[in-house]
Amino acid sequence: MSVRSADKIDEAIGRRIRARRTELGLSQEQVAQAIGVSFQQLQKYEKGVNRVSASKLYALGQALKIPPIVLLPPHKPPASKIACSAMADVVIELFSRLSIDEQDQVLNAVVDAASLRATEKTSDRQQDSSP
């Protein structure tokens, strides 16, 4: 059996968990209990030794009173995408300030708008190809 060393992403997530926990003045025991793990397991998350599952990341977001995405390290876009990164940063910042319910509402509105636009484009193409 091979021993897995900590991944840089796991370590970055762990640092963010620890930083937010200490910012709120919470103990490892308090956060661990809130997310349903032992404090030793939380220590492993904070050190990046163990990976945090999606469900635990969500639970951590709730326990630490932040959107779970805040615990993820920032994404570095390819050079070709940098031009729109300033606007994306603004959108991400504003989105992260919303509650989970508000985030769901925004995402549903975006999906609805994109679906409507895709339907309109399909309809336009069909009309253009009619005799």
Salt bridges, closest charged atoms under 4 A:
ASP10 OD2 - ARG4 NH1 3.10
ASP10 OD2 - ARG51 NE 3.11
GLU23 OE2 - ARG20 NH1 2.72
GLU46 OE1 - ARG18 NH1 3.21
GLU46 OE2 - ARG21 NE 2.62
GLU93 OE2 - ARG97 NE 3.00
GLU120 OE1 - ARG117 NH1 3.43
